[in-house]
Amino acid sequence: MAKRTTSRLELRKQAEAAGKGAAEETSTKKKTKEPKKKAPARAKRTKAKIVVRKRLIWGIFSSTMKEEGRFAYGDREAAEARVEDLAQKYKRTYFIQPIKEPIAEVPVAVEEEK
């Protein structure tokens, strides 16, 4: 004669009992994790800044931003006089604006005495 199978309810109870036992065993054992080691800090690479020398000059401009003239920084009065002359002559608006331009450095040649 064939063996009678147990009911599903009984199988479920057995599975839950087995699961609780395993869960209790794992909860009682505490796992100790090793702390992660930090990677050493890398040195940052920085680009060397190239210093460009500049000089300041006064530029005379028309209302259409066309450059009409340039004067040294110390000659502001001459630049203002030029603005007045242009304004009277051509009946337009002219203004003075500072301009920074790079100084082209020319290497100085040293002559050797023989």
C-alpha positions in Angstrom: 0.0 0.0 0.0 1.1 3.5 -0.8 2.3 5.8 1.9 0.2 8.7 2.8 1.8 12.1 2.3 1.7 14.7 5.1 -0.5 17.6 4.7 0.8 20.9 3.4 0.1 22.6 6.7 2.3 20.2 8.6 5.1 20.7 6.0 4.8 24.5 6.3 5.1 24.3 10.1 8.2 22.2 9.8 9.8 24.6 7.4 9.0 27.6 9.6 10.4 25.8 12.6 13.6 25.0 10.7 13.8 28.6 9.5 13.5 30.1 12.9 16.2 27.8 14.3 18.6 28.9 11.6 17.7 32.6 12.1 18.3 32.3 15.8 21.7 30.8 15.2 22.8 33.5 12.8 21.5 36.3 15.1 23.3 35.0 18.1 26.6 34.9 16.2 27.8 38.4 15.5 30.0 38.9 12.5 33.0 41.1 13.0 33.9 43.0 9.8 37.3 44.4 9.4 37.3 48.2 8.8 38.3 49.2 5.3 41.7 50.8 4.9 41.7 54.3 3.4 43.8 54.7 0.3 46.7 57.1 0.7 46.0 60.7 -0.5 47.4 61.4 -3.9 49.4 64.5 -4.6 47.5 67.0 -6.7 49.3 68.2 -9.8 49.1 71.9 -10.5 50.1 73.7 -13.6 52.7 76.4 -13.2 51.1 79.8 -13.9 52.7 81.7 -16.7 52.9 85.4 -15.6 52.4 87.7 -18.5 53.4 91.3 -17.9 51.0 93.9 -19.2 50.9 97.6 -19.5 47.9 99.9 -19.2 47.2 102.5 -21.9 44.3 104.8 -22.7 42.3 104.0 -25.9 40.0 106.5 -27.6 36.9 104.8 -29.1 34.0 106.1 -31.2 30.4 105.1 -30.4 30.8 102.2 -32.9 33.7 100.8 -30.8 36.2 101.8 -33.5 39.6 102.6 -32.0 40.6 106.1 -32.9 43.9 106.4 -30.9 46.1 105.2 -28.1 47.9 107.2 -25.4 50.3 106.2 -22.7 48.9 105.9 -19.2 50.5 109.1 -18.0 49.0 111.1 -20.9 45.4 111.1 -19.8 45.1 114.9 -20.4 46.3 114.5 -24.0 43.8 111.7 -24.5 40.9 113.8 -23.2 41.9 116.7 -25.4 41.9 114.4 -28.4 38.4 113.2 -27.5 37.2 116.8 -27.4 38.8 117.6 -30.8 37.2 114.5 -32.4 33.8 115.2 -30.9 33.8 118.8 -32.2 35.1 117.9 -35.6 32.8 114.9 -36.4 29.8 115.5 -34.1 30.0 112.0 -32.7 30.3 110.5 -29.3 33.9 109.5 -28.3 35.1 108.1 -25.0 38.3 106.9 -23.3 38.7 103.4 -22.0 41.8 101.7 -20.4 43.4 98.9 -22.4 45.7 96.2 -21.0 48.1 94.9 -23.6 50.9 92.3 -23.0 54.4 93.5 -23.1 56.5 91.6 -25.6 59.7 90.8 -23.7 62.7 90.8 -26.0 65.7 88.8 -24.7 68.7 91.1 -24.2 71.7 89.8 -26.2 74.9 90.0 -24.1 78.0 90.5 -26.2 81.1 88.8 -25.1 84.4 90.6 -25.1 87.2 88.8 -26.8 
